[in-house]
Amino acid sequence: MIRKLKSGEYRIYSLTVNPVTKKRRNLGTFDTLNAAKNHERQIAYFKNLDHK
């Protein structure tokens, strides 16, 4: 999930909520929306790999 910050930067948050803190995990902050979307795709690719 990408959100725009007040500073104009974009931050990626995890889709799942941490049960201890009740907040979403910060997965990175980027200057442009394009950079954030690119990194989000990289995260999705890595998480869907079969790590055997």
C-alpha positions, 0 to 999 in steps of 0.5 A: 500500500502506497501513501503520500506523506505531507513532505511530498514523499511516498511511503510503502506500508505492508498490507498486514497489521502488526498484532503487537503494535496495531500498525502497518510496517514501513517498507520504504520511503521514496521521492517519486510515486514511480519509484515507490511503485517499482519497489512495491513490484520488487517486494511482491516478486520476492515474496512470491518466489519459491525459496526451496 
